[in-house]
């Protein structure tokens, strides 16, 4: 029988934080987006009015809608689009969402790794990324909170034990 000493493990993490990083990193590279609990998929047609889209976002409690045209992903309309392109401008809310959406958004596939998703979202500053299959059919939506939930559920001790800065080392463990 293998015995595990948490105090040794905790000390080891402070002395060798790279071992933790490797475990988390390899898991993120192996786990696929399809393993995550995904955000609800809320779609609107490209000819929907801004008013209808804002009502849909509010009633569904989502920060974005995926815009479709002929059953294909045409764009994404986010809270950021609403704030930067609509609010504060003399815009009629009867206008079509396709005039204000971000066309041809960057997408991911369910077989992409969680690490790929994190990298893409970080590089692009995305909070939401549509998921499509090989033929470009819309399958779902990944939001940053799905990633956060995944990390918290799969690495609770690691997330709580990490220093605020990755290369930060403490002379001794903090706390009682």
N, C-alpha and C positions, 0 to 999 in steps of 0.2 A: 504494500500500500504506500502511496506517495503522500507525504505530508507537505503542506504548504504553509509557509510562515509569511503572514501578511506584513509583519514588521520588517522582515528581510526584504520583501518585495517593495515596500514603500521606500525603504532606504536605497534599494537598488535603483528605483526610478529617479531619486534625487541625484544619485551618483552617475547614472547612465541613462539620461533622458532619451538618447538615441534609440535604445531598445524599444521603448514605448512607441516612438515615432515610426519605426519600421513595422511594428505590429499593426498599427492603425493604417499606415500607408498601404501595406500589402492587402489588408482587408478591403480598403476603399477601391483598390485596383481590381480585386477579384469579384466584389459584389456588383451586380448589375442594377440599373434603374428599375427594371421590372420587379425587383425585390422590395421596392419601397412602397409605402402607402402613399398614393398620389393624390393631388389636389382634385377637387371636382372639376369636371370639364363643362365649361359654359361657352356655348358658341352662338354667334349671331351671323346673319347674312350681311354681305357687304353693303346692301342697299338699305339696311336698317338705319333709322334716324338716331342721332346722338341722344335724343331724349329717351328713346326705347333702350338704348345700350346702357345709359347711366342708371335707369330704373332696374335693368337686369343685374348690373353689377351690385347695386345696393341691396336688392332683394335676395340675391344669392350669396351675399357677403364675400365677394371676390374682388381682387385687385386688378383683374384683367379679364377680357373676353377674347376668345379666338374668333377671328373673322373668316368666314368661309364664302366661297363663290363656286357654284357648280359642285358642291360637296368636296371641295379641296381647300386646304388652308391658303388663304390669301394674305392674311396679316394678323396682327395682334394690336389690341387697343388696351392700354394700361392706364392706371392712375396718373402715371408720369405724362402720358400723352394728353390726358384731360387737363392737367395743371399747366403744361407748357404750350399747348396748342389751342385750348378752348377757353378756359377760365380767364377772365380779364380781357378777352377780346370780344369784339362785336360779332359774335357767332350765333347764328340761328340754330337752335337745337333741333330743328326739323331737317337740317342737312344730313347727308349720308355719312356714316362712320368711315367709309372707305377714304374719304377726304382727309381724315385725321389719324387713321391707323398707321402703324409702322408696317410697311409692306414687306413681304418675303422675310419673315423673321428667321433667325438662326434656330435650327431644330436639333433635337437629339433623338436617338433610337432607344427602344427598351433594352437592347443588348449592350448599350454603351455602359461603361463603368461609372460608379458613383464618383470616382476620382475625376473622370472626364467631365462629368456634370459640374462638379465643384470648380474645376479649372475654367470651363466655359463661362459659368455664371460670374466668377470673379473677374476674369479678363474683360467680359463685356458689360459688367455692371448690371446683369440681368437678375430680376427677382422671380421671373416666370419664363419657362422655356417650353414650347410645344413639343410633344413627342409624336413622331410619325413612323410609319413602316417603310420598307424598301421602295414601295410604290408611291410614297408621299401621302398616304392616307393618314388622317388625323387619328391618333390613338389615345391621347391624354395630354396632361399638362403637369410639369414638374415645377414646384415653387420652392423658394429657398427654405421655407418652414419645413418642407418634407425632408430636406437635407439635415436641418437642425434636429428634427425629431429622430431621424435615423442615427445620428451621432450620439444623441443623449440616451437613446435606448440601447445601442450596441456598445457604447464605451462610457458608461456613467462614471466609473471611478477615474478613468483616464481623463475625461473632460474636466472633472472637478479637481484633479490633481495637477493639471498642467499649469506651469507658471504663466503669467500674462505675456511674457516674451519668450519665444521658443528656446533661446540659448541662455536664459537666465538660470543661474545656479545659486542655491541658497547654501550658506555655510552649515546650517543645521535645519532640520524640519521645523516648520512653524506650527504653533498651536500647542495644546495641552497633551 
